[in-house]
Amino acid sequence: MANSIPSLCFDIKIDLFAAMKQIAFQKYRERDLKALLLHRARDQGIQVEVGTDIWIEPNHPEWFDDFEAAPLFLAFNGLRLDDVMWREHFKSALTGPTLDAANPPELYCETNTSTEITINFNLRMKRPAKGNPDVLDFGFTSLKSLAMLVLAFEGEIDKLLPDHRGYVTQSASALSNAYNSTLKPLSPKRKLHRLWSCGSLTELVNLMCPGAGAATYPDHEGFKPQYRYNFDPPLDPAAPYFQFRQHHGSLDAGEIIHWVEFTANLVRLACRISESDLLRLVHFEDKYSVNLIELFLMMVSFQPLTPELQAMMDFYSRKSIARGTNLKVSSKLRLPPQEAGAEKYVWSDLIESEKKWD
């Protein structure tokens, strides 16, 4: 089954506020931090765009009087998940060798709501087929499965993130579904039932990202909300992609690699999971809560348990436990197991039960 999973292509942009003490920065003879990071990457043959972003700012600017500081972004484009080199490039560009290996830059990275990691997964994925690339479309069914997963597990996913992203406010630039004007009045189970009833891509986008549009900022007139799970780009038939944008900016290569692994495997799971397994996983038809371990187990059921996947699950399991999550799988699996040859669970079989979740 693992061979049937296509390789995901993705772009990643890391917005962060970086700073280094002036006494340390002067050793590198670079004009600014942008040049230092770009020089570091290019010396190792890493293709990365480094620039500045005026919308990124520190919590306390007065703390950086004796620092070389800058609001930066690093953009890595055209990466393939099955290419082992992207992980090595991240380690080298972010926390690896420097111009002076004996004295690596002591960079400080500000973590706040103006910084973020944006990952765009190309939804026209390719897989090898007899030596030639074969396009596999990430269709409406897969996108709805992904919407079901992120809606059901958003609270658990928040626990994997830095604290400031786990408690996103309504004024944040990337909103959680807790502030989705369409879904907010509904109970958790009713939200899932409402989403499951969507019959078109436009209806799904309007439900998951109401009022979303081109990137704007909260203090701009006509501000349009931006959601942490962006379902708007798949409407573009020329270059459809799905966007995650809730993680804070970071220079920690290991942290970023784990986040890419998690989001990529969530997309893969949505592409491969059956309808009946999906409904069981999100506890569509019972009153149990979703469980992170169940999500991990479902992810590995479609591919080999690689060292990278194991490391990601271990990393986030420890973080979840530290934040009070019960990872013991104690619930019964949602819907009763299907008998051999039985019809799959479909919306028409379950719509009558929606009223009990009101």
Secondary structure, DSSP 4 states (H G I P E B T S, - for coil): -GGGSPBPEEEEEEEEEEEEEHHHHGGG--SSHHHHHHHHHHHTT---EEEE-TT---S-GGGGTTEEEEEEEEEEEEEETT-THHHHHHHHHHHS--SSTTS----EEE-STT-EEEEEEESEEEEEETTEEEEEE--HHHHHHHHHHHHHHHHHHHTTS-HHHHT--TTSSEE-GGG-TTTTTS-HHHHHHHHHT--SHHHHHHHHSTT--S---TTSTT---EESEE-SGGG-SSS-EEEEEEEPP---HHHHHHHHHHHHHHHHHHHH--HHHHHHHTTTTSSPPP-HHHHHHHHHTTS---HHHHHHHHHHHHHHHHTT------S--SSPPPPTTPPPP-HHHHGGGGGGG-
